[in-house]
Amino acid sequence: NARRQQIRINWEVRFGPASSEILRLAATVDADLILMPYDGFDASQPVQCETVPGAVIRASPVPVLIVPCDS
């Protein structure tokens, strides 16, 4: 349970280019980690650069954790 472990989880609805808004929000809340679902996940292949997760990975000053999402 995130509350019991004192883990702060934030979410917002924003409008604009997804990768830019994700990075802006992470900076605003002083995030320690960005967690992102990715439906193109393949552990044997790198995340494609032209995807939103790829753009966030390239520009993020904090670690980005990519997790597979069920399609």
PyMOL Python script that loads the backbone (N, CA, C, O; Angstrom):
from pymol import cmd

cmd.read_pdbstr("""\
ATOM      1  N   ASN A   1       0.833  -1.174   0.000  1.00  0.00           N
ATOM      2  CA  ASN A   1       0.000   0.000   0.000  1.00  0.00           C
ATOM      3  C   ASN A   1       0.886   1.248   0.000  1.00  0.00           C
ATOM      4  O   ASN A   1       1.752   1.404   0.861  1.00  0.00           O
ATOM      5  N   ALA A   2       0.662   2.123  -0.963  1.00  0.00           N
ATOM      6  CA  ALA A   2       1.494   3.327  -1.113  1.00  0.00           C
ATOM      7  C   ALA A   2       1.376   4.265   0.083  1.00  0.00           C
ATOM      8  O   ALA A   2       2.368   4.880   0.475  1.00  0.00           O
ATOM      9  N   ARG A   3       0.193   4.388   0.668  1.00  0.00           N
ATOM     10  CA  ARG A   3       0.026   5.271   1.831  1.00  0.00           C
ATOM     11  C   ARG A   3       0.810   4.771   3.030  1.00  0.00           C
ATOM     12  O   ARG A   3       1.448   5.556   3.732  1.00  0.00           O
ATOM     13  N   ARG A   4       0.766   3.489   3.265  1.00  0.00           N
ATOM     14  CA  ARG A   4       1.471   2.927   4.405  1.00  0.00           C
ATOM     15  C   ARG A   4       2.973   3.114   4.267  1.00  0.00           C
ATOM     16  O   ARG A   4       3.665   3.316   5.265  1.00  0.00           O
ATOM     17  N   GLN A   5       3.484   3.051   3.049  1.00  0.00           N
ATOM     18  CA  GLN A   5       4.909   3.215   2.810  1.00  0.00           C
ATOM     19  C   GLN A   5       5.281   4.673   2.542  1.00  0.00           C
ATOM     20  O   GLN A   5       6.434   4.971   2.232  1.00  0.00           O
ATOM     21  N   GLN A   6       4.319   5.572   2.659  1.00  0.00           N
ATOM     22  CA  GLN A   6       4.517   7.002   2.459  1.00  0.00           C
ATOM     23  C   GLN A   6       5.074   7.326   1.078  1.00  0.00           C
ATOM     24  O   GLN A   6       5.963   8.166   0.935  1.00  0.00           O
ATOM     25  N   ILE A   7       4.545   6.656   0.075  1.00  0.00           N
ATOM     26  CA  ILE A   7       4.911   6.924  -1.314  1.00  0.00           C
ATOM     27  C   ILE A   7       3.889   7.909  -1.874  1.00  0.00           C
ATOM     28  O   ILE A   7       2.685   7.655  -1.828  1.00  0.00           O
ATOM     29  N   ARG A   8       4.364   9.018  -2.394  1.00  0.00           N
ATOM     30  CA  ARG A   8       3.470  10.031  -2.962  1.00  0.00           C
ATOM     31  C   ARG A   8       3.286   9.740  -4.450  1.00  0.00           C
ATOM     32  O   ARG A   8       4.260   9.632  -5.195  1.00  0.00           O
ATOM     33  N   ILE A   9       2.048   9.617  -4.868  1.00  0.00           N
ATOM     34  CA  ILE A   9       1.714   9.354  -6.265  1.00  0.00           C
ATOM     35  C   ILE A   9       0.909  10.539  -6.774  1.00  0.00           C
ATOM     36  O   ILE A   9      -0.072  10.941  -6.147  1.00  0.00           O
ATOM     37  N   ASN A  10       1.318  11.103  -7.911  1.00  0.00           N
ATOM     38  CA  ASN A  10       0.622  12.245  -8.500  1.00  0.00           C
ATOM     39  C   ASN A  10       0.066  11.863  -9.863  1.00  0.00           C
ATOM     40  O   ASN A  10       0.661  11.063 -10.586  1.00  0.00           O
ATOM     41  N   TRP A  11      -1.067  12.434 -10.205  1.00  0.00           N
ATOM     42  CA  TRP A  11      -1.583  12.315 -11.555  1.00  0.00           C
ATOM     43  C   TRP A  11      -2.331  13.600 -11.888  1.00  0.00           C
ATOM     44  O   TRP A  11      -2.899  14.255 -11.014  1.00  0.00           O
ATOM     45  N   GLU A  12      -2.315  13.935 -13.144  1.00  0.00           N
ATOM     46  CA  GLU A  12      -2.994  15.133 -13.640  1.00  0.00           C
ATOM     47  C   GLU A  12      -3.437  14.891 -15.068  1.00  0.00           C
ATOM     48  O   GLU A  12      -2.920  14.012 -15.758  1.00  0.00           O
ATOM     49  N   VAL A  13      -4.393  15.677 -15.492  1.00  0.00           N
ATOM     50  CA  VAL A  13      -4.780  15.702 -16.900  1.00  0.00           C
ATOM     51  C   VAL A  13      -4.216  16.996 -17.458  1.00  0.00           C
ATOM     52  O   VAL A  13      -4.493  18.074 -16.933  1.00  0.00           O
ATOM     53  N   ARG A  14      -3.430  16.897 -18.513  1.00  0.00           N
ATOM     54  CA  ARG A  14      -2.827  18.074 -19.145  1.00  0.00           C
ATOM     55  C   ARG A  14      -3.049  18.016 -20.638  1.00  0.00           C
ATOM     56  O   ARG A  14      -3.342  16.958 -21.195  1.00  0.00           O
ATOM     57  N   PHE A  15      -2.909  19.157 -21.278  1.00  0.00           N
ATOM     58  CA  PHE A  15      -3.068  19.239 -22.721  1.00  0.00           C
ATOM     59  C   PHE A  15      -1.783  19.772 -23.326  1.00  0.00           C
ATOM     60  O   PHE A  15      -1.187  20.711 -22.798  1.00  0.00           O
ATOM     61  N   GLY A  16      -1.354  19.179 -24.431  1.00  0.00           N
ATOM     62  CA  GLY A  16      -0.125  19.580 -25.095  1.00  0.00           C
ATOM     63  C   GLY A  16       0.634  18.346 -25.536  1.00  0.00           C
ATOM     64  O   GLY A  16       0.144  17.229 -25.375  1.00  0.00           O
ATOM     65  N   PRO A  17       1.819  18.530 -26.087  1.00  0.00           N
ATOM     66  CA  PRO A  17       2.631  17.382 -26.498  1.00  0.00           C
ATOM     67  C   PRO A  17       2.920  16.497 -25.278  1.00  0.00           C
ATOM     68  O   PRO A  17       3.427  16.976 -24.263  1.00  0.00           O
ATOM     69  N   ALA A  18       2.598  15.223 -25.385  1.00  0.00           N
ATOM     70  CA  ALA A  18       2.648  14.323 -24.232  1.00  0.00           C
ATOM     71  C   ALA A  18       4.010  14.302 -23.544  1.00  0.00           C
ATOM     72  O   ALA A  18       4.087  14.465 -22.327  1.00  0.00           O
ATOM     73  N   SER A  19       5.078  14.106 -24.301  1.00  0.00           N
ATOM     74  CA  SER A  19       6.395  13.995 -23.653  1.00  0.00           C
ATOM     75  C   SER A  19       6.781  15.291 -22.953  1.00  0.00           C
ATOM     76  O   SER A  19       7.338  15.254 -21.857  1.00  0.00           O
ATOM     77  N   SER A  20       6.496  16.430 -23.564  1.00  0.00           N
ATOM     78  CA  SER A  20       6.808  17.717 -22.935  1.00  0.00           C
ATOM     79  C   SER A  20       6.024  17.921 -21.652  1.00  0.00           C
ATOM     80  O   SER A  20       6.570  18.399 -20.658  1.00  0.00           O
ATOM     81  N   GLU A  21       4.746  17.561 -21.667  1.00  0.00           N
ATOM     82  CA  GLU A  21       3.910  17.741 -20.483  1.00  0.00           C
ATOM     83  C   GLU A  21       4.311  16.786 -19.358  1.00  0.00           C
ATOM     84  O   GLU A  21       4.269  17.162 -18.186  1.00  0.00           O
ATOM     85  N   ILE A  22       4.696  15.566 -19.698  1.00  0.00           N
ATOM     86  CA  ILE A  22       5.159  14.615 -18.688  1.00  0.00           C
ATOM     87  C   ILE A  22       6.420  15.148 -18.024  1.00  0.00           C
ATOM     88  O   ILE A  22       6.539  15.113 -16.799  1.00  0.00           O
ATOM     89  N   LEU A  23       7.353  15.636 -18.814  1.00  0.00           N
ATOM     90  CA  LEU A  23       8.603  16.171 -18.271  1.00  0.00           C
ATOM     91  C   LEU A  23       8.360  17.444 -17.451  1.00  0.00           C
ATOM     92  O   LEU A  23       8.994  17.647 -16.416  1.00  0.00           O
ATOM     93  N   ARG A  24       7.451  18.289 -17.909  1.00  0.00           N
ATOM     94  CA  ARG A  24       7.130  19.515 -17.178  1.00  0.00           C
ATOM     95  C   ARG A  24       6.499  19.181 -15.818  1.00  0.00           C
ATOM     96  O   ARG A  24       6.838  19.794 -14.806  1.00  0.00           O
ATOM     97  N   LEU A  25       5.589  18.213 -15.803  1.00  0.00           N
ATOM     98  CA  LEU A  25       4.965  17.812 -14.549  1.00  0.00           C
ATOM     99  C   LEU A  25       5.999  17.209 -13.594  1.00  0.00           C
ATOM    100  O   LEU A  25       5.990  17.511 -12.401  1.00  0.00           O
ATOM    101  N   ALA A  26       6.876  16.372 -14.108  1.00  0.00           N
ATOM    102  CA  ALA A  26       7.912  15.764 -13.266  1.00  0.00           C
ATOM    103  C   ALA A  26       8.787  16.832 -12.619  1.00  0.00           C
ATOM    104  O   ALA A  26       9.162  16.710 -11.453  1.00  0.00           O
ATOM    105  N   ALA A  27       9.112  17.877 -13.376  1.00  0.00           N
ATOM    106  CA  ALA A  27       9.917  18.974 -12.825  1.00  0.00           C
ATOM    107  C   ALA A  27       9.122  19.773 -11.799  1.00  0.00           C
ATOM    108  O   ALA A  27       9.670  20.188 -10.778  1.00  0.00           O
ATOM    109  N   THR A  28       7.845  19.990 -12.061  1.00  0.00           N
ATOM    110  CA  THR A  28       6.991  20.771 -11.170  1.00  0.00           C
ATOM    111  C   THR A  28       6.851  20.115  -9.803  1.00  0.00           C
ATOM    112  O   THR A  28       6.868  20.802  -8.781  1.00  0.00           O
ATOM    113  N   VAL A  29       6.713  18.794  -9.776  1.00  0.00           N
ATOM    114  CA  VAL A  29       6.507  18.087  -8.500  1.00  0.00           C
ATOM    115  C   VAL A  29       7.813  17.542  -7.935  1.00  0.00           C
ATOM    116  O   VAL A  29       7.810  16.844  -6.921  1.00  0.00           O
ATOM    117  N   ASP A  30       8.935  17.861  -8.592  1.00  0.00           N
ATOM    118  CA  ASP A  30      10.245  17.382  -8.156  1.00  0.00           C
ATOM    119  C   ASP A  30      10.262  15.859  -8.042  1.00  0.00           C
ATOM    120  O   ASP A  30      10.657  15.301  -7.019  1.00  0.00           O
ATOM    121  N   ALA A  31       9.822  15.197  -9.119  1.00  0.00           N
ATOM    122  CA  ALA A  31       9.703  13.742  -9.139  1.00  0.00           C
ATOM    123  C   ALA A  31      11.062  13.058  -9.015  1.00  0.00           C
ATOM    124  O   ALA A  31      12.077  13.565  -9.493  1.00  0.00           O
ATOM    125  N   ASP A  32      11.058  11.909  -8.368  1.00  0.00           N
ATOM    126  CA  ASP A  32      12.248  11.079  -8.254  1.00  0.00           C
ATOM    127  C   ASP A  32      12.265   9.997  -9.326  1.00  0.00           C
ATOM    128  O   ASP A  32      13.312   9.414  -9.606  1.00  0.00           O
ATOM    129  N   LEU A  33      11.098   9.726  -9.930  1.00  0.00           N
ATOM    130  CA  LEU A  33      10.949   8.650 -10.903  1.00  0.00           C
ATOM    131  C   LEU A  33       9.746   8.951 -11.780  1.00  0.00           C
ATOM    132  O   LEU A  33       8.751   9.504 -11.312  1.00  0.00           O
ATOM    133  N   ILE A  34       9.837   8.589 -13.045  1.00  0.00           N
ATOM    134  CA  ILE A  34       8.687   8.651 -13.945  1.00  0.00           C
ATOM    135  C   ILE A  34       8.362   7.213 -14.326  1.00  0.00           C
ATOM    136  O   ILE A  34       9.217   6.495 -14.845  1.00  0.00           O
ATOM    137  N   LEU A  35       7.131   6.794 -14.070  1.00  0.00           N
ATOM    138  CA  LEU A  35       6.663   5.450 -14.391  1.00  0.00           C
ATOM    139  C   LEU A  35       5.734   5.562 -15.576  1.00  0.00           C
ATOM    140  O   LEU A  35       4.766   6.321 -15.542  1.00  0.00           O
ATOM    141  N   MET A  36       6.023   4.802 -16.636  1.00  0.00           N
ATOM    142  CA  MET A  36       5.219   4.909 -17.853  1.00  0.00           C
ATOM    143  C   MET A  36       4.824   3.548 -18.381  1.00  0.00           C
ATOM    144  O   MET A  36       5.668   2.658 -18.486  1.00  0.00           O
ATOM    145  N   PRO A  37       3.537   3.367 -18.720  1.00  0.00           N
ATOM    146  CA  PRO A  37       3.136   2.148 -19.419  1.00  0.00           C
ATOM    147  C   PRO A  37       3.517   2.280 -20.892  1.00  0.00           C
ATOM    148  O   PRO A  37       3.587   3.387 -21.425  1.00  0.00           O
ATOM    149  N   TYR A  38       3.758   1.156 -21.538  1.00  0.00           N
ATOM    150  CA  TYR A  38       4.144   1.170 -22.957  1.00  0.00           C
ATOM    151  C   TYR A  38       3.591  -0.070 -23.611  1.00  0.00           C
ATOM    152  O   TYR A  38       3.980  -1.184 -23.260  1.00  0.00           O
ATOM    153  N   ASP A  39       2.685   0.107 -24.560  1.00  0.00           N
ATOM    154  CA  ASP A  39       2.066  -1.066 -25.182  1.00  0.00           C
ATOM    155  C   ASP A  39       2.953  -1.731 -26.227  1.00  0.00           C
ATOM    156  O   ASP A  39       2.637  -2.832 -26.679  1.00  0.00           O
ATOM    157  N   GLY A  40       4.036  -1.106 -26.616  1.00  0.00           N
ATOM    158  CA  GLY A  40       4.972  -1.708 -27.559  1.00  0.00           C
ATOM    159  C   GLY A  40       6.135  -2.378 -26.850  1.00  0.00           C
ATOM    160  O   GLY A  40       7.182  -2.615 -27.450  1.00  0.00           O
ATOM    161  N   PHE A  41       5.949  -2.686 -25.556  1.00  0.00           N
ATOM    162  CA  PHE A  41       7.039  -3.208 -24.733  1.00  0.00           C
ATOM    163  C   PHE A  41       7.517  -4.568 -25.225  1.00  0.00           C
ATOM    164  O   PHE A  41       6.725  -5.482 -25.453  1.00  0.00           O
ATOM    165  N   ASP A  42       8.824  -4.677 -25.383  1.00  0.00           N
ATOM    166  CA  ASP A  42       9.491  -5.939 -25.703  1.00  0.00           C
ATOM    167  C   ASP A  42      10.832  -5.873 -24.989  1.00  0.00           C
ATOM    168  O   ASP A  42      11.714  -5.107 -25.378  1.00  0.00           O
ATOM    169  N   ALA A  43      10.982  -6.674 -23.945  1.00  0.00           N
ATOM    170  CA  ALA A  43      12.187  -6.597 -23.108  1.00  0.00           C
ATOM    171  C   ALA A  43      13.471  -6.841 -23.893  1.00  0.00           C
ATOM    172  O   ALA A  43      14.550  -6.443 -23.454  1.00  0.00           O
ATOM    173  N   SER A  44      13.364  -7.487 -25.045  1.00  0.00           N
ATOM    174  CA  SER A  44      14.575  -7.770 -25.826  1.00  0.00           C
ATOM    175  C   SER A  44      14.946  -6.635 -26.770  1.00  0.00           C
ATOM    176  O   SER A  44      16.002  -6.678 -27.402  1.00  0.00           O
ATOM    177  N   GLN A  45      14.093  -5.622 -26.874  1.00  0.00           N
ATOM    178  CA  GLN A  45      14.323  -4.503 -27.792  1.00  0.00           C
ATOM    179  C   GLN A  45      14.302  -3.181 -27.030  1.00  0.00           C
ATOM    180  O   GLN A  45      13.563  -3.049 -26.054  1.00  0.00           O
ATOM    181  N   PRO A  46      15.095  -2.205 -27.456  1.00  0.00           N
ATOM    182  CA  PRO A  46      15.023  -0.887 -26.810  1.00  0.00           C
ATOM    183  C   PRO A  46      13.712  -0.194 -27.157  1.00  0.00           C
ATOM    184  O   PRO A  46      13.088  -0.494 -28.175  1.00  0.00           O
ATOM    185  N   VAL A  47      13.304   0.733 -26.301  1.00  0.00           N
ATOM    186  CA  VAL A  47      12.113   1.534 -26.566  1.00  0.00           C
ATOM    187  C   VAL A  47      12.405   2.421 -27.771  1.00  0.00           C
ATOM    188  O   VAL A  47      13.450   3.068 -27.830  1.00  0.00           O
ATOM    189  N   GLN A  48      11.497   2.450 -28.720  1.00  0.00           N
ATOM    190  CA  GLN A  48      11.694   3.234 -29.928  1.00  0.00           C
ATOM    191  C   GLN A  48      11.742   4.722 -29.617  1.00  0.00           C
ATOM    192  O   GLN A  48      10.922   5.228 -28.850  1.00  0.00           O
ATOM    193  N   CYS A  49      12.690   5.412 -30.203  1.00  0.00           N
ATOM    194  CA  CYS A  49      12.904   6.838 -29.924  1.00  0.00           C
ATOM    195  C   CYS A  49      11.729   7.714 -30.316  1.00  0.00           C
ATOM    196  O   CYS A  49      11.499   8.748 -29.688  1.00  0.00           O
ATOM    197  N   GLU A  50      10.975   7.323 -31.343  1.00  0.00           N
ATOM    198  CA  GLU A  50       9.895   8.189 -31.806  1.00  0.00           C
ATOM    199  C   GLU A  50       8.624   8.046 -30.977  1.00  0.00           C
ATOM    200  O   GLU A  50       7.636   8.725 -31.256  1.00  0.00           O
ATOM    201  N   THR A  51       8.624   7.185 -29.972  1.00  0.00           N
ATOM    202  CA  THR A  51       7.464   7.036 -29.104  1.00  0.00           C
ATOM    203  C   THR A  51       7.534   8.062 -27.971  1.00  0.00           C
ATOM    204  O   THR A  51       8.584   8.655 -27.724  1.00  0.00           O
ATOM    205  N   VAL A  52       6.411   8.263 -27.289  1.00  0.00           N
ATOM    206  CA  VAL A  52       6.401   9.176 -26.139  1.00  0.00           C
ATOM    207  C   VAL A  52       7.370   8.677 -25.062  1.00  0.00           C
ATOM    208  O   VAL A  52       8.163   9.471 -24.556  1.00  0.00           O
ATOM    209  N   PRO A  53       7.335   7.380 -24.691  1.00  0.00           N
ATOM    210  CA  PRO A  53       8.313   6.924 -23.700  1.00  0.00           C
ATOM    211  C   PRO A  53       9.759   7.140 -24.148  1.00  0.00           C
ATOM    212  O   PRO A  53      10.613   7.485 -23.332  1.00  0.00           O
ATOM    213  N   GLY A  54      10.034   6.941 -25.416  1.00  0.00           N
ATOM    214  CA  GLY A  54      11.390   7.163 -25.927  1.00  0.00           C
ATOM    215  C   GLY A  54      11.829   8.604 -25.775  1.00  0.00           C
ATOM    216  O   GLY A  54      12.966   8.879 -25.392  1.00  0.00           O
ATOM    217  N   ALA A  55      10.919   9.530 -26.079  1.00  0.00           N
ATOM    218  CA  ALA A  55      11.240  10.957 -25.937  1.00  0.00           C
ATOM    219  C   ALA A  55      11.450  11.329 -24.475  1.00  0.00           C
ATOM    220  O   ALA A  55      12.335  12.123 -24.156  1.00  0.00           O
ATOM    221  N   VAL A  56      10.639  10.759 -23.585  1.00  0.00           N
ATOM    222  CA  VAL A  56      10.782  11.054 -22.155  1.00  0.00           C
ATOM    223  C   VAL A  56      12.109  10.492 -21.642  1.00  0.00           C
ATOM    224  O   VAL A  56      12.821  11.170 -20.902  1.00  0.00           O
ATOM    225  N   ILE A  57      12.440   9.275 -22.024  1.00  0.00           N
ATOM    226  CA  ILE A  57      13.707   8.660 -21.607  1.00  0.00           C
ATOM    227  C   ILE A  57      14.886   9.529 -22.022  1.00  0.00           C
ATOM    228  O   ILE A  57      15.795   9.767 -21.226  1.00  0.00           O
ATOM    229  N   ARG A  58      14.874  10.003 -23.263  1.00  0.00           N
ATOM    230  CA  ARG A  58      15.993  10.805 -23.773  1.00  0.00           C
ATOM    231  C   ARG A  58      16.158  12.123 -23.030  1.00  0.00           C
ATOM    232  O   ARG A  58      17.283  12.586 -22.847  1.00  0.00           O
ATOM    233  N   ALA A  59      15.058  12.737 -22.598  1.00  0.00           N
ATOM    234  CA  ALA A  59      15.131  14.086 -22.036  1.00  0.00           C
ATOM    235  C   ALA A  59      15.001  14.149 -20.512  1.00  0.00           C
ATOM    236  O   ALA A  59      15.207  15.212 -19.928  1.00  0.00           O
ATOM    237  N   SER A  60      14.671  13.055 -19.870  1.00  0.00           N
ATOM    238  CA  SER A  60      14.395  13.102 -18.438  1.00  0.00           C
ATOM    239  C   SER A  60      15.662  13.181 -17.596  1.00  0.00           C
ATOM    240  O   SER A  60      16.622  12.449 -17.836  1.00  0.00           O
ATOM    241  N   PRO A  61      15.659  14.079 -16.600  1.00  0.00           N
ATOM    242  CA  PRO A  61      16.784  14.148 -15.667  1.00  0.00           C
ATOM    243  C   PRO A  61      16.659  13.123 -14.531  1.00  0.00           C
ATOM    244  O   PRO A  61      17.589  12.953 -13.743  1.00  0.00           O
ATOM    245  N   VAL A  62      15.509  12.442 -14.450  1.00  0.00           N
ATOM    246  CA  VAL A  62      15.294  11.416 -13.424  1.00  0.00           C
ATOM    247  C   VAL A  62      15.073  10.070 -14.104  1.00  0.00           C
ATOM    248  O   VAL A  62      14.761  10.033 -15.294  1.00  0.00           O
ATOM    249  N   PRO A  63      15.226   8.965 -13.379  1.00  0.00           N
ATOM    250  CA  PRO A  63      14.998   7.649 -13.983  1.00  0.00           C
ATOM    251  C   PRO A  63      13.574   7.504 -14.508  1.00  0.00           C
ATOM    252  O   PRO A  63      12.625   8.055 -13.950  1.00  0.00           O
ATOM    253  N   VAL A  64      13.452   6.747 -15.599  1.00  0.00           N
ATOM    254  CA  VAL A  64      12.144   6.452 -16.195  1.00  0.00           C
ATOM    255  C   VAL A  64      11.984   4.945 -16.189  1.00  0.00           C
ATOM    256  O   VAL A  64      12.828   4.226 -16.724  1.00  0.00           O
ATOM    257  N   LEU A  65      10.900   4.459 -15.584  1.00  0.00           N
ATOM    258  CA  LEU A  65      10.617   3.033 -15.525  1.00  0.00           C
ATOM    259  C   LEU A  65       9.494   2.731 -16.505  1.00  0.00           C
ATOM    260  O   LEU A  65       8.381   3.238 -16.361  1.00  0.00           O
ATOM    261  N   ILE A  66       9.786   1.907 -17.498  1.00  0.00           N
ATOM    262  CA  ILE A  66       8.805   1.532 -18.507  1.00  0.00           C
ATOM    263  C   ILE A  66       8.235   0.164 -18.135  1.00  0.00           C
ATOM    264  O   ILE A  66       8.980  -0.786 -17.893  1.00  0.00           O
ATOM    265  N   VAL A  67       6.919   0.078 -18.094  1.00  0.00           N
ATOM    266  CA  VAL A  67       6.264  -1.194 -17.766  1.00  0.00           C
ATOM    267  C   VAL A  67       5.324  -1.573 -18.897  1.00  0.00           C
ATOM    268  O   VAL A  67       4.705  -0.702 -19.509  1.00  0.00           O
ATOM    269  N   PRO A  68       5.213  -2.871 -19.181  1.00  0.00           N
ATOM    270  CA  PRO A  68       4.289  -3.297 -20.224  1.00  0.00           C
ATOM    271  C   PRO A  68       2.851  -3.069 -19.797  1.00  0.00           C
ATOM    272  O   PRO A  68       2.512  -3.234 -18.625  1.00  0.00           O
ATOM    273  N   CYS A  69       2.012  -2.692 -20.738  1.00  0.00           N
ATOM    274  CA  CYS A  69       0.595  -2.607 -20.430  1.00  0.00           C
ATOM    275  C   CYS A  69      -0.127  -3.639 -21.290  1.00  0.00           C
ATOM    276  O   CYS A  69       0.288  -3.932 -22.411  1.00  0.00           O
ATOM    277  N   ASP A  70      -1.186  -4.170 -20.762  1.00  0.00           N
ATOM    278  CA  ASP A  70      -1.946  -5.184 -21.487  1.00  0.00           C
ATOM    279  C   ASP A  70      -2.777  -4.515 -22.562  1.00  0.00           C
ATOM    280  O   ASP A  70      -3.499  -3.553 -22.303  1.00  0.00           O
ATOM    281  N   SER A  71      -2.667  -5.035 -23.764  1.00  0.00           N
ATOM    282  CA  SER A  71      -3.438  -4.469 -24.873  1.00  0.00           C
ATOM    283  C   SER A  71      -4.716  -5.243 -25.062  1.00  0.00           C
ATOM    284  O   SER A  71      -5.507  -4.922 -25.949  1.00  0.00           O
TER     285      SER A  71
END
""", "prot")
cmd.dss("prot")
cmd.show_as("cartoon", "prot")
cmd.util.cbc("prot")
cmd.orient("prot")
